[in-house]
Amino acid sequence: MVAFYGLGDGGCLVSAPAELAGMFCRGGVVVQQQQRKRSLVAASAVAAADCVVRAAKRQRQRQQRQPPSLDALPDECLFEVLRRLPGGRERGASACVSRRWLALLCSIRASELNQATAAAAAAAPPSLPDLNEEFVMEEDDEEEKESSPVVDPCVERVLEGKEATDVRLAAMAVVAGSRRGLEKLAVRGSHPTRGVTDRGLLAVARGSPNLCSLALWDVPLVTDAGLAEIAAGCPSLERLDITRCPLITDKGLAAVAHGCPNLLSLTVESCSGVGNDGLRAIGRSCSKIQALNIKNCTRIGDQGISSLVCSATASLTKIRLQGLNITDASLAVIGYYGKAVTDLTLVRLPVVAERGFWVMANAAGLQNLRCMSVTSCPGVTNLALAAIAKFCPSLRQLSFRKCGHMTDAGLKAFTESARLLESLQLEECNGVTLVGILDFLVNCGPKFRSLSLVKCMGIKDICSTPAQLPLCKSLQFLTIKDCPDFTDASLAVVGMVCPYLEQVDLSGLREVTDRGLLPLINSSEGGLVKVDLSGCKNITDAAVSTLVKGHGKSLKQVSLEGCSKITDASLFAISENCTELAELDLSKCMVSDNGVATLASAKHLKLRVLSLSGCSKVTPKSVSFLGNMGQSLEGLNLQFCNMIGNHNIASLEKQLWWCDILA
């Protein structure tokens, strides 16, 4: 009999026999199938419920194991959190968490950071004094402040080569932001695959509003957009140097002109995208600019140079133009409007002719010009040189390189007018001869101090010496370098003409011997201070001994590099007669251990720099002598001394731990 259960309490109501089952349904089989289906559905429902419960439990356990993370916040919320960090150390530590945090920190402007810090300080409750701390008098605090050194607020950073990346630049900007930000930044080169781009400059612009100097050298990925960010975020920018940045155009310079009106110095080199419009914008907006340096920019011509010089006529003091396609018109504008110009450098201007230099001088605007340097300009002739001397009365320093059209006549005409000239440098000016130099020394003014002749093929022996030689008592610094035809006879004449020399550089004069050097040494009435005889292979110990005996109390620097006839005899004379000698170069000389021992034993000799590079006779025996040189020795060069081993160098480094040793 089938049992029936009540739905309320589950008790048994009645037990019916099997034969009565048909009274309650159409067939017993159907009832059994329905009961079997209900049981299967109930089992599956229970299993599904158990899975849901277990999944929820695992989720709760996982959440309990993992602490809550700020990375779950959106960028807007995380931005607000990061800009409220109290100090630079905290911001620097946060920048190391991830690139996302670093990017958000870089997007925070300095003004927003200051506002958030001030608001947090105002909202914070007043702090109570710590009673555990030792009481300090206010007077002690004042004394401590007075005694503490003043910290330089300027923050200067340089990125070079593979280190120049956006990530490193951004991190640098974030860390420096706690100390008023970067003030001077130089990026030299760039990483080949992750180089500095506009994003890096954006980080600098946001975090360094006090940036005053920016140099970008060989940064090919920076565009006008990055320069515009600098201009918008760094209004105090005073110096801008962009070199070999092909993606920067006139738009970038226009943005700088609009955003940085206090720009003082501009350098643009090898930037193919920069033209006349960029310089014109700088001239219109940056009226305080003082220095202009334009090199190898093919798109810059007369219009750009002229417009900038005309606009900055009252402030522009230094001009350097190199490798440009400008004409005589640009030099005429400089000569008329360059009333404040004191330094003028012109290099490789092939289109400028003699007329350009003549008009520049006759415009009579370069009254304050003090220093002028001209290299590889075919327009420099005798006529131009005379005009420059006549209409530039303040000229003090003059330098000509590779100007072949200048001769003795132009040099003589120049000296008749330039009475305030102090320094003259001629390099590869083959039209000038020794006769012209002597005439120049006769007519030069009383303030003339320095003469330099380098690689001048016209400087050679004269056929006949004048009966009465002139005297140039003002000349103190003489350089005659790498002039192959300059020999003993010419050197003796120069020595008699210039008796008050202090510094003499005769390096590279292979034909000069003791016969020419001894008259110069003996005729010198003043004390020689610096003598450079590098490469004079025919100079012997006799000339060096005469030099140190006559001028040992005044000599401070002597260079004998490559003088293969110099032996220990010269070192004996130096150790006995020199009392003020600080630098001695004996590279590639025939000195030995005995000479080194003599130098080390001289008590009155206090060398600061000694070079024995390439001295084949110096052996390990000299190591002990060099170790006793004293604490005055700051630099020691032992390169290419093959007889001295590495272990001897190591022991010497221990003895002379304060000395910079090259080996």
Disulfide bonds with the S-S distance in Angstrom:
none
